[in-house]
Amino acid sequence: MLHMDVWFQNILVDSAGNVTGLVDFDRALWGDPEIEFAVLDYCGISEPAFWRGYGRERDI
């Protein structure tokens, strides 16, 4: 699943700087992850905490 709207206002981060979640899934779709990587690059998302959490499954 691709989020397609990843930017700082949609990324939840804890006090230690770890990404804990994403919100705002109205543009989400199924597709090639490379599409999302291009969007992230365009938006300047390169934080190490984001990449540590990208693709990890979390309990809801």
C-alpha positions, 0 to 999 in steps of 0.5 A, a space after each residue: 500500500 502506498 500512502 501518497 501524501 507523506 510529509 511532516 504534517 502526516 508523520 507521527 513522531 515520538 519525543 525520541 524522533 522515532 516515526 510512530 505512525 502515519 495519518 491521512 490515508 485518503 490518497 492511499 492506493 496499491 502500487 509499486 513502492 518506487 512511486 512512493 519513493 519518488 514522492 518522498 524524494 520530491 518532498 525532501 523526506 530523508 530523515 533516518 527515523 522515517 527510513 528505520 520505520 518504513 515498511 515495518 508492521 505495527 500493531 493497531 
